[in-house]
Amino acid sequence: MVVGKLRPATVTVDLAAIRHNVKEEIKRLDGHSELFAVVKADGYGHGAVPVARACRAAGATGFCVALLDEALELRAAHFTEPILVLGITPANEAAIAAANDVSLTFGTLEWLQAAAENLAAHANTPLKVHIALDTGMGRIGFREEADLRAACDYLTAHQDTFITEGIFTHFATADEKDTTYFKQQAKRFNELVAVLPRRPKYVHVSNSATSLWHAACNGNMVRFGVAIYGLNPSGRGIPELPYPLQPALSLTSELTFVKMLHKGDAVSYGATYHAAGDEWIGTVPLGYADGWLRRLQGFHVLVNGQPCEIVGRICMDQFMIRLPEQLPVGTTVTLVGEDHGATVSMQDVADYSHTIHYELCCILTQRLPRRYINE
Ligand SMILES: *Cc1c(COP(=O)(O)O)cnc(C)c1O
């Protein structure tokens, strides 16, 4: 994958904002709880390694990722803190995880048995594991006491092979105002945890939304994700926050071409836009191949603090905007972020494109260079 280092389009990540968000959350935790920074999907598109460094500097004591490969990226960057893979890793990769001191998640006895085989066939380093409990998310984890008990018995009998480091669940509705389903899940979590012969080192239930808005079910670690990046996990659902989150990401470019169109002149594929009269039209060198969605046609970007409409279809690598006046090539265009006191937030882009900011961050492709400020 080519990174467009020589192009005028940049994702800027403010590491001071990331440190702020992590520090503020740690201040709210009781003294016994740790914050693990969730840096899966390349740190939600912000860059896993620089984000992880900023989180560690702000007090995070571990990391969560989705894939074993993502854990190995952090180990290759010399992170020595605990790293938990949140998804199910193929059991035949267990030895690789163990050799790199990466903790894996499981939710069936069969997975443990298969992982034990793989571990026995390779170097005999014990594997750290976290027990996933499905309390209502319907994704991964034990649902029944009997199955969980059988797995616990197996772990007790195989203490040279597995270190039971944690147990956790994931909430489906922690970002919603109605807490009915959340409470059912919390109750089920406590029932299932009671099956364990002893409490593992980490008991954790909190994603960002749970940590921000709910009591923590006696957990002692939070898996802090989207809020690290300064984004409200509920979107606009729960605007009240215990402290202001600072968005870390901005996306900027510059005008590469400016021209006047006359009444009736068309813009872009399908000729869907026609100038109503004399109009200054600017071209921005960024498109859907960068993750700037095609359905953002009609949305706006900021130029000199003024909103400028995206006119015509967004192309793979470029799109056009209507300017208030003739502006020079090289004028800064802000797609996401602040410009002269005006702001376009990821949430604004998400609202217009009928998705969530989580998704928009993740789909900013590697072709966009990442620049880090306030390191
Ligand atoms: C992604 C993920 C998180 C982080 O969620 P946020 O909403 O980004 O805070 C926490 N736990 C699990 C299991 C996850 O998959």
The ligand as a Gaussian input file, in Angstrom:
#p B3LYP/6-31G(d) Opt

LIG

0 1
 C      -14.029000      -2.552000      20.400000
 C      -14.296000      -3.094000      21.753000
 C      -14.198000      -2.249000      22.869000
 C      -14.034000      -0.758000      22.771000
 O      -15.291000      -0.202000      22.488000
 P      -15.514000       1.373000      22.432000
 O      -16.966000       1.518000      22.220000
 O      -14.715000       1.856000      21.267000
 O      -15.025000       1.922000      23.711000
 C      -14.308000      -2.830000      24.132000
 N      -14.529000      -4.162000      24.261000
 C      -14.662000      -4.978000      23.211000
 C      -14.922000      -6.421000      23.435000
 C      -14.566000      -4.478000      21.920000
 O      -14.713000      -5.298000      20.880000

